[in-house]
Amino acid sequence: MAMISSKSLLQVPSPAYLSSAKYGQFLSVTATPTFSPKRTPLTLITTRSAKKPSRIIMGASASSFSADIGEVLSDVSIFTTAGQAVMFKDLWDQNEGIAVVALLRHFGCPCCWELASSLKESKEKFDSSGVKLIAIGVGTPNKARLLAERLPFPMDCLYADPERKAYDVLGLYYGLGRTFFNPASAKVFSRFDALRKAVKNYTIEATPDDRSGVLQQGGMFVFKGKQLLYARKDEGTGDHAPLDDIFEICCKVPVA
């Protein structure tokens, strides 16, 4: 069984590439992120569109999203584990389909192996409820395949975003402080048994070749078509949304 330490959990990068790491990129469709170490309570965020009446985004962060975030995200191109380019709009029914989009940190993050393991265990439940489960990680398709083969994890719902395009559009947190020093990261140690089980076949080779990618944080999003219903940005490494809460949200989505 692979042994992991608290240092390896966070994938500490070497000083050689920390000095050249790419720090936060946030596109105009997102609000400026607040880098407070305090957890923000569950909130209901109301947005308005000129074409549609007000709608509610249920989330655990104070960040707001443009009403057309689904439209913007739909044209983002990522990759299957086989290396084929695919756009977000082709991942689920863009009219009424319900999708849970889990953005992992990167394929070499042990905490993300734990999250991927939880997603795999919950996939049948989501599938039976008509919810498409999608997992995306930072790294190239060959890195994604390492996780998929060794965990294992179903390749048909795993995608690679080596340039972090989706992460930038969604304004997910990025940087040294978020990765290594955020208090929210301590929660992973309460799940150590699950983490140890998930990484029994772990390999550090799944870490992105572009080491700046290890400073990326993930998040969890729920869409109905292109409408964003739920948004949660991970505050720190291992700060994942509870899947039971995500499933409950999906069950409450009105049927057309």
Summary of the structure (lengths in Angstrom):
residues: 256
radius of gyration: 17.1
end to end distance: 47.9
largest distance: 55.4
contacts: 817
relative contact order: 0.21
helix: 36%
strand: 21%
